[in-house]
């Protein structure tokens, strides 16, 4: 009866007694804002670093980015490899997204929308580099999904400006 009551009050089953239970209760007291802030930064870093390589100055696409999107990158769909449609536009949008979305994530501003944008970019990257799913794309997608669901947390501008969670 007591166990069922404890589960009903906070939605979680009671932690076991003894040292494991004490450790579990101590870890459960970590504020959710800390892992959410860490997720925001961890997801932002690789995209921001990639975005920096796409530019040779303000809105001047680098020759490397132009070359990759026009000559190297292919979309792997249903067993075929297809060139990017409008590759310069795709490179420009990717470069803008890889700079702007990580900045928004770190600030915690429009976190859910920024995470959605990163998730969409991850899907396109998966289609472009299918062998990267286990080491890169899956963790990025998982981080983006967590931020979509939970938001930026209390250590975010979302919370400060609009009271979002």
DSSP file (Angstrom, degrees, kcal/mol; ACC not computed):
  #  RESIDUE AA STRUCTURE BP1 BP2  ACC     N-H-->O    O-->H-N    N-H-->O    O-->H-N    TCO  KAPPA ALPHA  PHI   PSI    X-CA   Y-CA   Z-CA
    1    1 A X     >        0   0    0      0, 0.0     4,-2.1     0, 0.0     5,-0.1   0.000 360.0 360.0 360.0 -47.2    0.0    0.0    0.0
    2    2 A X  H  >  +     0   0    0      1,-0.2     4,-2.7     2,-0.2     5,-0.2   0.920 360.0  51.5 -63.3 -42.9    2.7    2.5    0.9
    3    3 A X  H  > S+     0   0    0      1,-0.2     4,-2.2     2,-0.2    11,-0.2   0.918 110.4  48.5 -60.6 -42.9    4.7    1.7   -2.2
    4    4 A X  H  > S+     0   0    0      1,-0.2     4,-2.1     2,-0.2    -1,-0.2   0.875 111.1  50.9 -64.8 -36.1    1.6    2.2   -4.4
    5    5 A X  H  X S+     0   0    0     -4,-2.1     4,-1.9     2,-0.2    -2,-0.2   0.917 109.7  49.5 -66.6 -43.9    1.0    5.6   -2.6
    6    6 A X  H  X S+     0   0    0     -4,-2.7     4,-1.4     1,-0.2     6,-0.4   0.904 112.3  48.1 -62.5 -40.9    4.6    6.7   -3.2
    7    7 A X  H  X S+     0   0    0     -4,-2.2     4,-1.9     1,-0.2    -1,-0.2   0.902 111.1  51.2 -65.0 -40.5    4.3    5.8   -6.8
    8    8 A X  H  < S+     0   0    0     -4,-2.1    -1,-0.2     1,-0.2    -2,-0.2   0.829 105.7  56.2 -68.2 -31.7    1.0    7.6   -7.1
    9    9 A X  H  < S+     0   0    0     -4,-1.9    -1,-0.2     1,-0.2    -2,-0.2   0.912 128.6   8.8 -71.5 -43.5    2.3   10.9   -5.5
   10   10 A X  H  < S-     0   0    0     -4,-1.4    -2,-0.2     2,-0.3    -1,-0.2   0.398  97.5-114.6-120.9   2.9    5.2   11.6   -7.9
   11   11 A X  S  < S+     0   0    0     -4,-1.9     2,-0.4    -5,-0.3    -4,-0.1   0.425  84.5 100.7  82.2  -3.0    4.8    9.0  -10.7
   12   12 A X  S    S-     0   0    0     -6,-0.4    -2,-0.3    -5,-0.1    -1,-0.2  -0.905  76.3-114.4-116.5 144.3    8.0    7.2   -9.8
   13   13 A X        -     0   0    0     -2,-0.4    -9,-0.1     1,-0.1   -10,-0.0  -0.404  47.6 -91.1 -68.3 153.6    8.4    4.0   -7.9
   14   14 A X        -     0   0    0    -11,-0.2     2,-0.2     1,-0.1    -1,-0.1  -0.340  42.7-113.9 -64.9 146.6   10.2    4.4   -4.5
   15   15 A X        -     0   0    0      1,-0.1     6,-0.1     6,-0.1    -1,-0.1  -0.497  39.6 -95.5 -79.0 153.2   13.9    3.9   -4.6
   16   16 A X        -     0   0    0     -2,-0.2     8,-0.1     1,-0.1    -1,-0.1  -0.152  40.0-106.3 -65.4 162.0   15.4    1.0   -2.8
   17   17 A X  S  > S+     0   0    0      4,-0.1     4,-0.7     3,-0.1     3,-0.3  -0.275  77.7  41.5 -79.0 171.9   16.7    1.2    0.8
   18   18 A X  H  > S-     0   0    0      1,-0.2     4,-2.3     2,-0.2     5,-0.2  -0.311 113.1 -36.6  87.0-169.5   20.3    1.1    1.7
   19   19 A X  H  > S+     0   0    0      1,-0.2     4,-2.4     2,-0.2    -1,-0.2   0.835 136.2  52.9 -63.7 -34.5   23.3    2.8    0.0
   20   20 A X  H  > S+     0   0    0     -3,-0.3     4,-2.5     2,-0.2    -1,-0.2   0.929 110.7  47.5 -66.9 -43.0   22.0    2.3   -3.5
   21   21 A X  H  X S+     0   0    0     -4,-0.7     4,-2.6     2,-0.2    -2,-0.2   0.902 111.9  50.0 -63.3 -41.6   18.7    3.9   -2.6
   22   22 A X  H  X S+     0   0    0     -4,-2.3     4,-2.3     2,-0.2    -2,-0.2   0.925 112.3  47.4 -63.1 -43.9   20.5    6.8   -0.9
   23   23 A X  H  X S+     0   0    0     -4,-2.4     4,-2.5     2,-0.2    -2,-0.2   0.907 111.9  50.5 -63.1 -41.6   22.7    7.4   -4.0
   24   24 A X  H  X S+     0   0    0     -4,-2.5     4,-2.0     1,-0.2    -2,-0.2   0.917 110.8  48.2 -63.4 -43.6   19.7    7.2   -6.2
   25   25 A X  H  X S+     0   0    0     -4,-2.6     4,-0.6     2,-0.2    -1,-0.2   0.883 111.2  51.2 -64.5 -38.0   17.8    9.8   -4.1
   26   26 A X  H >< S+     0   0    0     -4,-2.3     3,-1.0     1,-0.2    -2,-0.2   0.925 111.3  47.0 -64.5 -44.6   20.8   12.1   -4.1
   27   27 A X  H >< S+     0   0    0     -4,-2.5     3,-1.5     1,-0.2    -1,-0.2   0.838 104.6  61.4 -66.2 -32.4   21.2   11.8   -7.9
   28   28 A X  H 3< S+     0   0    0     -4,-2.0    -1,-0.2     1,-0.3    -2,-0.2   0.679  94.1  65.4 -67.9 -16.5   17.4   12.5   -8.3
   29   29 A X  T << S+     0   0    0     -3,-1.0     2,-0.3    -4,-0.6    -1,-0.3   0.520  70.5 114.8 -84.5  -5.2   18.0   15.9   -6.6
   30   30 A X  S <  S-     0   0    0     -3,-1.5     2,-0.0    -4,-0.2     5,-0.0  -0.502  79.1-111.5 -63.5 126.3   20.1   17.2   -9.5
   31   31 A X    >>  -     0   0    0     -2,-0.3     3,-1.5     1,-0.2     4,-0.7  -0.361  14.6-130.6 -63.5 137.8   18.1   20.0  -11.0
   32   32 A X  H 3> S+     0   0    0      1,-0.3     4,-1.9     2,-0.2     5,-0.2   0.754 102.1  73.3 -59.3 -24.7   16.8   19.2  -14.5
   33   33 A X  H 3> S+     0   0    0      1,-0.2     4,-2.2     2,-0.2    -1,-0.3   0.836  90.6  57.7 -61.2 -32.3   18.2   22.6  -15.7
   34   34 A X  H <> S+     0   0    0     -3,-1.5     4,-2.4     2,-0.2    -1,-0.2   0.965 109.2  39.7 -68.5 -52.8   21.7   21.3  -15.5
   35   35 A X  H  X S+     0   0    0     -4,-0.7     4,-2.5     1,-0.2    -1,-0.2   0.857 115.7  53.9 -65.8 -30.4   21.4   18.3  -17.9
   36   36 A X  H  X S+     0   0    0     -4,-1.9     4,-2.1     2,-0.2    -1,-0.2   0.907 110.0  46.6 -68.0 -40.1   19.2   20.4  -20.2
   37   37 A X  H  X S+     0   0    0     -4,-2.2     4,-2.2    -5,-0.2    -2,-0.2   0.911 112.5  50.5 -65.3 -41.0   21.8   23.1  -20.4
   38   38 A X  H  X S+     0   0    0     -4,-2.4     4,-2.9     1,-0.2    -2,-0.2   0.904 109.7  50.7 -63.4 -40.6   24.5   20.5  -21.0
   39   39 A X  H  X S+     0   0    0     -4,-2.5     4,-2.3     2,-0.2     5,-0.3   0.908 108.4  52.6 -62.0 -41.9   22.4   19.0  -23.8
   40   40 A X  H  X S+     0   0    0     -4,-2.1     4,-1.7     1,-0.2    -2,-0.2   0.931 114.8  40.7 -61.0 -45.2   21.9   22.4  -25.4
   41   41 A X  H  X S+     0   0    0     -4,-2.2     4,-2.3     2,-0.2    -2,-0.2   0.925 113.6  52.9 -69.7 -44.6   25.7   23.0  -25.4
   42   42 A X  H  X S+     0   0    0     -4,-2.9     4,-0.7     1,-0.2    -2,-0.2   0.861 114.0  42.9 -61.0 -36.4   26.6   19.5  -26.5
   43   43 A X  H  X S+     0   0    0     -4,-2.3     4,-0.8    -5,-0.2    -1,-0.2   0.842 113.8  52.3 -77.6 -33.5   24.3   19.6  -29.4
   44   44 A X  H  X S+     0   0    0     -4,-1.7     4,-2.8    -5,-0.3     5,-0.3   0.886  97.0  66.6 -69.9 -39.9   25.3   23.2  -30.4
   45   45 A X  H  X S+     0   0    0     -4,-2.3     4,-2.6     1,-0.2     5,-0.2   0.906 101.1  42.7 -56.9 -54.1   29.1   22.6  -30.5
   46   46 A X  H  X S+     0   0    0     -4,-0.7     4,-1.8     1,-0.2    -1,-0.2   0.872 117.7  47.2 -65.1 -32.9   29.4   20.2  -33.5
   47   47 A X  H  X S+     0   0    0     -4,-0.8     4,-2.5     2,-0.2    -1,-0.2   0.915 112.8  48.1 -72.3 -41.9   26.9   22.2  -35.6
   48   48 A X  H  X S+     0   0    0     -4,-2.8     4,-2.1     2,-0.2    -2,-0.2   0.928 111.7  50.0 -63.3 -45.0   28.5   25.6  -34.8
   49   49 A X  H  X S+     0   0    0     -4,-2.6     4,-0.9    -5,-0.3    -1,-0.2   0.905 112.2  47.9 -60.7 -41.2   32.0   24.3  -35.6
   50   50 A X  H >< S+     0   0    0     -4,-1.8     3,-0.6    -5,-0.2     4,-0.5   0.899 109.0  54.6 -64.9 -40.3   30.7   22.9  -38.9
   51   51 A X  H >< S+     0   0    0     -4,-2.5     3,-1.3    47,-0.4     4,-0.3   0.861 100.3  59.8 -62.0 -36.3   29.0   26.1  -39.7
   52   52 A X  H >< S+     0   0    0     -4,-2.1     3,-0.9     1,-0.3    -1,-0.2   0.827  99.9  56.9 -61.7 -30.9   32.2   28.1  -39.2
   53   53 A X  T << S+     0   0    0     -4,-0.9    12,-0.3    -3,-0.6    -1,-0.3   0.640  97.6  63.5 -75.6 -12.7   33.8   26.0  -42.0
   54   54 A X  T <  S+     0   0    0     -3,-1.3     8,-2.6    -4,-0.5     2,-0.4   0.530  95.0  70.0 -88.8  -5.9   31.1   27.1  -44.5
   55   55 A X  B <   -A   61   0A   0     -3,-0.9     6,-0.2    -4,-0.3     3,-0.1  -0.896  45.7-174.3-122.7 143.8   31.9   30.8  -44.5
   56   56 A X  S    S-     0   0    0      4,-3.6     2,-0.2     1,-0.4     5,-0.1  -0.218  81.9 -37.0-116.1  38.3   34.8   33.0  -45.7
   57   57 A X  S >  S-     0   0    0      3,-0.1     3,-1.7     5,-0.0    -1,-0.4  -0.743 109.9 -15.9 127.9-178.8   33.4   36.2  -44.1
   58   58 A X  T 3  S-     0   0    0      1,-0.3     3,-0.1    -2,-0.2    -3,-0.0  -0.383 131.0 -23.3 -63.2 115.4   29.9   37.6  -43.6
   59   59 A X  T 3  S+     0   0    0     -2,-0.3     2,-0.7     1,-0.2    -1,-0.3   0.727 102.6 129.4  52.9  28.7   27.5   35.7  -45.9
   60   60 A X    <   -     0   0    0     -3,-1.7    -4,-3.6    32,-0.0    -1,-0.2  -0.913  56.3-137.8-111.5 103.8   30.3   34.7  -48.2
   61   61 A X  B     -A   55   0A   0     -2,-0.7    -6,-0.3    -6,-0.2    -7,-0.1  -0.336  22.1-115.7 -62.8 134.4   30.1   31.0  -48.7
   62   62 A X     >  -     0   0    0     -8,-2.6     4,-2.2     1,-0.1     5,-0.2  -0.352  15.8-121.1 -70.6 151.5   33.5   29.3  -48.7
   63   63 A X  H  > S+     0   0    0      1,-0.2     4,-2.7     2,-0.2     5,-0.2   0.862 113.9  57.4 -58.8 -35.2   34.9   27.6  -51.8
   64   64 A X  H  > S+     0   0    0      2,-0.2     4,-2.7     1,-0.2    -1,-0.2   0.909 106.8  46.6 -62.4 -42.7   35.0   24.3  -49.8
   65   65 A X  H  > S+     0   0    0    -12,-0.3     4,-2.4     2,-0.2     5,-0.2   0.910 112.2  51.1 -66.3 -41.9   31.3   24.4  -49.0
   66   66 A X  H  X S+     0   0    0     -4,-2.2     4,-2.0     1,-0.2     5,-0.3   0.938 112.7  46.3 -58.6 -47.0   30.5   25.3  -52.6
   67   67 A X  H  X>S+     0   0    0     -4,-2.7     4,-3.2     1,-0.2     5,-1.0   0.937 112.0  49.8 -63.2 -48.0   32.6   22.3  -53.8
   68   68 A X  I  X>S+     0   0    0     -4,-2.7     5,-3.6     1,-0.2     4,-0.7   0.927 114.7  43.0 -58.9 -46.9   31.2   19.8  -51.3
   69   69 A X  I  <5S+     0   0    0     -4,-2.4    15,-0.5     3,-0.2    -1,-0.2   0.809 123.1  37.3 -73.4 -28.6   27.5   20.7  -52.0
   70   70 A X  I  <5S+     0   0    0     -4,-2.0    -2,-0.2    -5,-0.2    -1,-0.2   0.834 133.8  16.1 -90.2 -33.5   27.9   20.8  -55.8
   71   71 A X  I  <5S+     0   0    0     -4,-3.2    -3,-0.2    -5,-0.3    -2,-0.1   0.796 129.7  28.0-111.5 -36.6   30.4   18.0  -56.4
   72   72 A X  I  <<S+     0   0    0     -5,-1.0    -3,-0.2    -4,-0.7    -4,-0.1   0.906  92.7  82.8 -99.3 -51.0   30.7   15.6  -53.4
   73   73 A X      < +     0   0    0     -5,-3.6    11,-0.6    -6,-0.2     2,-0.3  -0.327  51.6 176.4 -68.0 136.9   27.5   15.5  -51.4
   74   74 A X  E     -B   83   0B   0     54,-0.4     2,-0.7     9,-0.2     9,-0.2  -0.980  31.6-122.3-135.6 148.1   24.8   13.2  -52.6
   75   75 A X  E     -B   82   0B   0      7,-3.6     7,-2.5    -2,-0.3     2,-1.0  -0.837  23.3-148.2 -90.8 119.7   21.4   12.3  -51.1
   76   76 A X  E     +B   81   0B   0     51,-3.3     2,-0.4    -2,-0.7     5,-0.2  -0.774  31.8 161.2 -93.5 101.5   21.2    8.6  -50.5
   77   77 A X  E >   -B   80   0B   0      3,-1.9     3,-2.2    -2,-1.0    -2,-0.0  -0.986  62.9 -17.5-129.6 126.2   17.6    7.7  -51.0
   78   78 A X  T 3  S-     0   0    0     -2,-0.4    -1,-0.1     1,-0.3     3,-0.1   0.853 127.9 -48.7  49.6  44.2   16.2    4.2  -51.8
   79   79 A X  T 3  S+     0   0    0      1,-0.3    -1,-0.3    -3,-0.1     2,-0.3   0.366 119.2 102.0  83.9  -5.8   19.5    2.8  -52.9
   80   80 A X  E <   -B   77   0B   0     -3,-2.2    -3,-1.9    -5,-0.0     2,-0.5  -0.735  63.4-137.7-108.5 159.9   20.3    5.7  -55.2
   81   81 A X  E     -B   76   0B   0     -2,-0.3     2,-0.4    -5,-0.2    -5,-0.2  -0.972  26.5-176.5-118.0 117.7   22.7    8.7  -54.8
   82   82 A X  E     -B   75   0B   0     -7,-2.5    -7,-3.6    -2,-0.5     3,-0.1  -0.891  26.8-111.8-118.7 141.6   21.3   11.9  -56.1
   83   83 A X  E     -B   74   0B   0     -2,-0.4    -9,-0.2    -9,-0.2     2,-0.2  -0.303  44.7 -92.8 -66.1 155.1   22.9   15.4  -56.3
   84   84 A X    >   -     0   0    0    -11,-0.6     3,-0.6   -15,-0.5     2,-0.3  -0.459  37.9-122.2 -63.5 134.7   21.5   18.1  -54.1
   85   85 A X  T 3  S+     0   0    0      1,-0.3     5,-0.2    -2,-0.2    -1,-0.1  -0.654  95.8   2.3 -73.9 139.4   18.9   20.2  -55.7
   86   86 A X  T 3> S-     0   0    0     -2,-0.3     4,-2.7     3,-0.1    -1,-0.3   0.956  81.7-171.8  47.5  64.8   20.0   23.9  -55.7
   87   87 A X  H <> S+     0   0    0     -3,-0.6     4,-2.5     1,-0.2     5,-0.2   0.829  77.9  50.7 -61.6 -35.0   23.3   23.0  -54.1
   88   88 A X  H  > S+     0   0    0      2,-0.2     4,-2.4     1,-0.2    -1,-0.2   0.910 112.5  47.1 -69.9 -40.2   24.5   26.6  -53.4
   89   89 A X  H  > S+     0   0    0      2,-0.2     4,-2.9     1,-0.2     5,-0.2   0.921 112.7  50.2 -63.4 -43.1   21.1   27.4  -51.8
   90   90 A X  H  X S+     0   0    0     -4,-2.7     4,-2.5    -5,-0.2    -2,-0.2   0.908 111.5  48.1 -61.5 -42.2   21.4   24.2  -49.7
   91   91 A X  H  X S+     0   0    0     -4,-2.5     4,-2.5    -5,-0.2    -1,-0.2   0.904 112.7  48.6 -65.2 -41.2   25.0   25.1  -48.7
   92   92 A X  H  X S+     0   0    0     -4,-2.4     4,-2.5     2,-0.2     5,-0.2   0.938 113.5  45.7 -64.6 -47.3   23.9   28.7  -47.7
   93   93 A X  H  X S+     0   0    0     -4,-2.9     4,-2.8     1,-0.2    -2,-0.2   0.902 113.4  50.0 -64.0 -40.2   20.9   27.5  -45.7
   94   94 A X  H  X S+     0   0    0     -4,-2.5     4,-2.7    -5,-0.2    -1,-0.2   0.926 111.5  49.1 -62.6 -43.4   23.0   24.8  -44.0
   95   95 A X  H  X S+     0   0    0     -4,-2.5     4,-0.7     2,-0.2    -2,-0.2   0.903 113.3  45.7 -63.3 -41.9   25.7   27.4  -43.2
   96   96 A X  H >X S+     0   0    0     -4,-2.5     4,-3.1     1,-0.2     3,-0.8   0.936 115.1  47.8 -65.7 -45.9   23.1   29.8  -41.8
   97   97 A X  H 3X>S+     0   0    0     -4,-2.8     4,-1.7     1,-0.2     5,-0.5   0.880 107.9  55.2 -62.1 -38.7   21.4   27.1  -39.8
   98   98 A X  H 3<5S+     0   0    0     -4,-2.7   -47,-0.4    -5,-0.2    -1,-0.2   0.642 117.5  35.7 -74.1 -12.8   24.7   25.7  -38.4
   99   99 A X  H <X5S+     0   0    0     -3,-0.8     4,-1.4    -4,-0.7    -2,-0.2   0.823 122.6  39.9 -98.3 -50.8   25.5   29.2  -37.0
  100  100 A X  H  X5S+     0   0    0     -4,-3.1     4,-2.3    -5,-0.2     5,-0.2   0.924 112.5  51.7 -70.3 -46.4   22.1   30.5  -35.9
  101  101 A X  H  X5S+     0   0    0     -4,-1.7     4,-2.4    -5,-0.3    -1,-0.2   0.907 109.5  48.9 -64.0 -43.0   20.5   27.4  -34.4
  102  102 A X  H  ><S+     0   0    0     -5,-0.5     4,-2.7     2,-0.2    -1,-0.2   0.889 110.1  52.5 -62.6 -36.3   23.5   26.5  -32.1
  103  103 A X  H  X S+     0   0    0     -4,-1.4     4,-2.2     1,-0.2    -2,-0.2   0.938 110.6  47.7 -62.6 -44.4   23.6   30.1  -30.8
  104  104 A X  H  X>S+     0   0    0     -4,-2.3     5,-2.5     1,-0.2     4,-1.4   0.902 111.6  51.4 -61.6 -40.5   19.9   29.9  -30.1
  105  105 A X  H  <5S+     0   0    0     -4,-2.4     3,-0.3     2,-0.2    -2,-0.2   0.943 109.5  48.2 -61.9 -47.9   20.4   26.5  -28.3
  106  106 A X  H  <5S+     0   0    0     -4,-2.7    -1,-0.2     1,-0.3    -2,-0.2   0.906 115.9  44.4 -61.6 -40.7   23.2   27.8  -26.1
  107  107 A X  H  <5S-     0   0    0     -4,-2.2    50,-2.0    -5,-0.2    -1,-0.3   0.734 107.3-128.4 -72.6 -21.3   21.1   30.9  -25.1
  108  108 A X  T  <5 +     0   0    0     -4,-1.4    50,-2.8    -3,-0.3     2,-0.6   0.863  58.9 145.8  72.7  35.5   18.1   28.7  -24.6
  109  109 A X  S   <S-     0   0    0     -5,-2.5    -1,-0.3     1,-0.2    -2,-0.1  -0.930  76.5  -8.9-111.4 117.7   16.1   31.0  -26.9
  110  110 A X  S  > S+     0   0    0     -2,-0.6     4,-3.0    -3,-0.1     5,-0.3   0.898  86.0 170.2  62.8  39.1   13.4   29.3  -29.0
  111  111 A X  H  >  +     0   0    0     -3,-0.3     4,-2.8     1,-0.2     5,-0.2   0.883  68.1  48.5 -54.5 -48.3   15.0   26.0  -27.8
  112  112 A X  H  > S+     0   0    0      1,-0.2     4,-2.0     2,-0.2    -1,-0.2   0.903 115.1  45.1 -62.9 -40.7   12.3   23.7  -29.1
  113  113 A X  H  > S+     0   0    0     -3,-0.2     4,-2.3     2,-0.2    -2,-0.2   0.898 113.4  49.7 -69.9 -40.3   12.3   25.4  -32.5
  114  114 A X  H  X S+     0   0    0     -4,-3.0     4,-2.4     2,-0.2    -2,-0.2   0.911 111.5  49.4 -63.3 -41.4   16.1   25.4  -32.7
  115  115 A X  H  X S+     0   0    0     -4,-2.8     4,-2.5    -5,-0.3    -2,-0.2   0.883 109.2  52.4 -64.9 -38.0   16.2   21.7  -31.7
  116  116 A X  H  X S+     0   0    0     -4,-2.0     4,-2.3    -5,-0.2    -2,-0.2   0.910 109.6  49.2 -63.4 -41.8   13.6   21.0  -34.4
  117  117 A X  H  X S+     0   0    0     -4,-2.3     4,-2.4     2,-0.2    -2,-0.2   0.912 112.0  47.9 -62.5 -43.2   15.8   22.7  -37.0
  118  118 A X  H  X S+     0   0    0     -4,-2.4     4,-2.5     2,-0.2    -2,-0.2   0.884 110.3  52.7 -65.0 -38.4   18.8   20.7  -35.8
  119  119 A X  H  X S+     0   0    0     -4,-2.5     4,-1.9     2,-0.2    -2,-0.2   0.915 110.0  47.9 -63.5 -42.5   16.8   17.5  -36.0
  120  120 A X  H  X S+     0   0    0     -4,-2.3     4,-1.9     2,-0.2    -2,-0.2   0.912 112.1  49.4 -63.9 -42.2   15.8   18.3  -39.6
  121  121 A X  H  X S+     0   0    0     -4,-2.4     4,-2.8     1,-0.2    -2,-0.2   0.895 108.1  54.4 -63.2 -38.9   19.4   19.1  -40.4
  122  122 A X  H  X S+     0   0    0     -4,-2.5     4,-2.5     1,-0.2    -1,-0.2   0.885 105.8  52.6 -62.1 -38.6   20.4   15.8  -38.8
  123  123 A X  H  X S+     0   0    0     -4,-1.9     4,-1.8     2,-0.2    -1,-0.2   0.914 111.5  45.7 -63.7 -42.3   18.0   13.9  -41.0
  124  124 A X  H  X S+     0   0    0     -4,-1.9     4,-1.5     2,-0.2    -2,-0.2   0.906 112.0  51.3 -67.6 -40.8   19.4   15.5  -44.2
  125  125 A X  H  X S+     0   0    0     -4,-2.8     4,-3.4     1,-0.2    -2,-0.2   0.898 107.3  54.3 -61.4 -39.6   23.0   14.8  -43.0
  126  126 A X  H  < S+     0   0    0     -4,-2.5    -1,-0.2     1,-0.2    -2,-0.2   0.899 108.6  48.2 -60.6 -40.8   21.9   11.2  -42.4
  127  127 A X  H  < S+     0   0    0     -4,-1.8   -51,-3.3     1,-0.2     3,-0.3   0.787 116.7  44.2 -69.2 -26.3   20.7   11.0  -46.0
  128  128 A X  H  < S+     0   0    0     -4,-1.5   -54,-0.4     1,-0.2     2,-0.4   0.873 129.1  23.0 -84.8 -40.9   24.0   12.6  -47.1
  129  129 A X  S >< S+     0   0    0     -4,-3.4     3,-1.9    -5,-0.1    -1,-0.2  -0.699  70.2 173.2-126.7  76.6   26.4   10.5  -45.0
  130  130 A X  G >  S+     0   0    0     -2,-0.4     3,-1.1    -3,-0.3    -1,-0.1   0.751  73.0  63.8 -63.3 -24.6   24.5    7.3  -44.1
  131  131 A X  G 3  S+     0   0    0      1,-0.2     3,-0.3     2,-0.1     4,-0.3   0.561  89.7  70.2 -76.9  -5.3   27.5    5.6  -42.4
  132  132 A X  G <>> +     0   0    0     -3,-1.9     4,-2.1     1,-0.2     5,-1.9   0.346  66.6 103.2 -90.6   8.0   27.5    8.3  -39.7
  133  133 A X  I <4>S+     0   0    0     -3,-1.1     5,-3.1     3,-0.2     6,-0.3   0.889  81.1  41.6 -62.2 -43.6   24.3    7.2  -38.0
  134  134 A X  I  45S+     0   0    0     -3,-0.3     5,-0.2     1,-0.2    -1,-0.2   0.898 122.2  36.0 -75.7 -39.7   25.7    5.4  -35.0
  135  135 A X  I  45S+     0   0    0     -4,-0.3    -2,-0.2     3,-0.1    -1,-0.2   0.773 137.7   0.8 -86.4 -26.7   28.5    7.7  -34.0
  136  136 A X  I  X5S+     0   0    0     -4,-2.1     4,-2.3     3,-0.1    -3,-0.2   0.710 122.8  49.9-127.2 -57.3   27.0   11.1  -34.8
  137  137 A X  I  ><S+     0   0    0     -5,-1.9     4,-2.7     1,-0.2     5,-0.2   0.875 108.3  51.8 -67.4 -40.3   23.5   11.2  -36.1
  138  138 A X  H  ><S+     0   0    0     -5,-3.1     4,-2.5    -6,-0.3    -1,-0.2   0.948 113.1  44.1 -63.8 -48.6   21.8    9.0  -33.6
  139  139 A X  H  > S+     0   0    0     -6,-0.3     4,-2.5    -5,-0.2     5,-0.2   0.912 114.6  50.5 -62.2 -39.5   23.2   11.0  -30.6
  140  140 A X  H  X S+     0   0    0     -4,-2.3     4,-2.7     1,-0.2    -2,-0.2   0.937 112.0  47.1 -61.7 -45.1   22.4   14.3  -32.2
  141  141 A X  H  X S+     0   0    0     -4,-2.7     4,-2.7     1,-0.2    -1,-0.2   0.904 111.9  50.4 -63.4 -41.1   18.8   13.2  -32.9
  142  142 A X  H  X S+     0   0    0     -4,-2.5     4,-2.2    -5,-0.2    -1,-0.2   0.916 112.3  46.8 -64.0 -42.7   18.4   11.9  -29.4
  143  143 A X  H  X S+     0   0    0     -4,-2.5     4,-2.1     2,-0.2    -2,-0.2   0.927 113.3  48.7 -64.4 -44.1   19.7   15.2  -27.9
  144  144 A X  H  X S+     0   0    0     -4,-2.7     4,-2.3     1,-0.2    -2,-0.2   0.912 111.0  50.4 -63.0 -42.0   17.4   17.2  -30.2
  145  145 A X  H  X S+     0   0    0     -4,-2.7     4,-2.3     2,-0.2    -1,-0.2   0.907 108.4  52.1 -63.2 -41.3   14.4   15.1  -29.3
  146  146 A X  H  X S+     0   0    0     -4,-2.2     4,-3.0     1,-0.2     5,-0.3   0.914 111.8  46.5 -61.1 -41.7   15.0   15.5  -25.6
  147  147 A X  H  X S+     0   0    0     -4,-2.1     4,-1.9     1,-0.2    -1,-0.2   0.844 109.6  54.7 -70.8 -32.5   15.2   19.3  -26.1
  148  148 A X  H  < S+     0   0    0     -4,-2.3    -2,-0.2    -5,-0.2    -1,-0.2   0.923 116.6  37.5 -61.2 -43.7   12.0   19.2  -28.2
  149  149 A X  H  < S+     0   0    0     -4,-2.3    -2,-0.2    -5,-0.1    -3,-0.2   0.924 129.9  27.5 -76.2 -46.4   10.2   17.4  -25.4
  150  150 A X  H  < S-     0   0    0     -4,-3.0     3,-0.4     1,-0.2    -3,-0.2   0.598  94.9-144.9 -98.4 -12.5   11.6   19.1  -22.3
  151  151 A X     <  -     0   0    0     -4,-1.9    -1,-0.2    -5,-0.3    -2,-0.1  -0.255  45.9 -50.7  75.7-169.2   12.6   22.6  -23.6
  152  152 A X  S    S-     0   0    0      1,-0.2     3,-0.3   -44,-0.2    -1,-0.2   0.606  77.0-133.7 -83.0 -13.3   15.6   24.6  -22.5
  153  153 A X        -     0   0    0     12,-0.7     6,-0.4    -3,-0.4     3,-0.4  -0.257  42.4 -52.8  86.3-178.2   15.0   24.3  -18.8
  154  154 A X  S    S+     0   0    0      1,-0.3     2,-0.6     5,-0.1    -1,-0.2   0.686 128.0  67.3 -74.1 -17.5   15.1   27.0  -16.1
  155  155 A X  S    S+     0   0    0     -3,-0.3     2,-0.3  -122,-0.1    -1,-0.3  -0.327  88.8  93.9 -94.9  51.5   18.6   28.1  -17.2
  156  156 A X  S  > S-     0   0    0     -2,-0.6     4,-1.8    -3,-0.4   -48,-0.2  -0.958  81.6-123.2-139.8 155.7   17.4   29.4  -20.5
  157  157 A X  H  > S+     0   0    0    -50,-2.0     4,-3.2    -2,-0.3     5,-0.4   0.803 110.5  67.5 -67.9 -27.5   16.2   32.7  -22.0
  158  158 A X  H  > S+     0   0    0    -50,-2.8     4,-2.4     1,-0.2     6,-1.3   0.943 105.8  41.2 -52.6 -47.6   13.0   30.9  -22.9
  159  159 A X  H  > S+     0   0    0     -6,-0.4     4,-1.4     4,-0.3    -2,-0.2   0.904 116.4  48.2 -68.8 -42.8   12.2   30.7  -19.2
  160  160 A X  H  < S+     0   0    0     -4,-1.8    -2,-0.2     1,-0.2    -1,-0.2   0.912 121.0  34.9 -65.5 -43.0   13.4   34.2  -18.4
  161  161 A X  H  < S+     0   0    0     -4,-3.2    -2,-0.2    -5,-0.1    -3,-0.2   0.847 137.8   9.9 -84.3 -34.9   11.5   35.9  -21.2
  162  162 A X  H  < S-     0   0    0     -4,-2.4    -3,-0.2    -5,-0.4    -2,-0.2   0.449  92.0-112.1-130.6   2.1    8.3   33.8  -21.4
  163  163 A X     <  +     0   0    0     -4,-1.4    -4,-0.3    -5,-0.5    -3,-0.1   0.606  60.7 156.2  77.1   9.7    8.1   31.5  -18.5
  164  164 A X              0   0    0     -6,-1.3    -1,-0.2     1,-0.1    -8,-0.1  -0.291 360.0 360.0 -66.5 155.8    8.5   28.4  -20.8
  165  165 A X              0   0    0     -7,-0.1   -12,-0.7   -13,-0.0    -1,-0.1   0.465 360.0 360.0 -81.9 360.0    9.8   25.3  -19.1
